[in-house]
């Protein structure tokens, strides 16, 4: 089981992306994840910059919400935790540490 307090958001997202712990800020790492996904939900994100979207915006895009400001980082990360339907069960840090890997991060994204 993941250590819910093992890494901060920046470190965990960089780890999920396969980068060194301090390479990008949390926001940059999320934008990198979206950029790496390329075409997602019919839109090509491969050309975006690492500071194109805010944390909430990029997570709403990844989670396929039509309104990119409809949920907060905490809410989306909680919904990405397998088997969790409580949008406030974990802090952002706890939820992302529970997600822990790219496979888990991608599995939390509705298809």
N, C-alpha and C positions, 0 to 999 in steps of 0.2 A: 504494500500500500504506500502511496505517496506521502512524503512528509509535507503536510499542508503549509508549513512555515519554512520549508527548506530553502527556497530561493525567492528573491523579490520578483516583481512582474517583469522587469527588464531582463533579468538573468534567465527566468524560465522561458520567456518568449524567444530569446536568442537561442537557448538550448533546443527548443522545439524546432526552430529554423535550421539547426545544425551549425550555428555560429558560436563564436566564443562569448562567454558570459556578458562582457561589457561592450561588445561591438556596436550595438545600436541602442537608442532609447527604446522604451516600450512602444511608443507611437511609431517610430521608424521600423521596428521589428514587425509590427502588425501590418504596416503598409508593404513591407517586403514580402510577407506571407501572401497578401492579396496579389501583388505584382507577380510572384512566382506561380500563383494559381493560373495566371494568364486569363483565358476567357472563363468567366464565371457568371452564371445566370444570364447568358447571352451578351455580356459586355466584355470587351477586351481590356483588361487592366494591366497588361504587360508593360505598357509605356509610362505608368505613373511614377512619380517621384516618391521618395521615402517620407516626405512630409505633406503629401497631397491631402490626406484625410485625417480628421481627428480620431482619437481612440474610439469614441462611440460610433462615429460614422463608419469607420472601416469594419468594426465588429458587426454592425447592422448589415453592411454589404455582404460580408462573409456569411452571416447567418440568413441571408436572403430576405431580409425585411424590406418591403417596398419603401417605407419611410426611413431614411438613414439616420433619423434622430428619434426613432420610436422607442428604443430601449437603451438603458445605460450599459456601460461596460460590465458592471456587477451582474445585472440581470441576464445578459447574454452568456457570460462565462458560466453562470450557474446553470443555465439551460443546456450548455455544452457538456456539463458533467453527466456522464452516463447514469441513467436511472434517476436523475434529479429533476423534479418539476417545480421546486420552490425557488423562485427567482432571487430570494434573499437569504438562502440557507448559509452560504459561505461568503466571506469577503472576496474581493477580486483576487487577492493573493492566494487565498486558500483554494478557490475554484481553479485557478490556472495551475497551481501545483498539483491539484487532483487530476487535472487533464493530463499533465506531465509530458506527453509525447506528441509528435506530429500526427501519428495514426489516431490517437485519442482526440486531438484537436479537430482533425478532419471528420472523424466519426460523429462529432457533435454538431456538425453542420447539416441541416436538413437537406435532403436531395429533392 
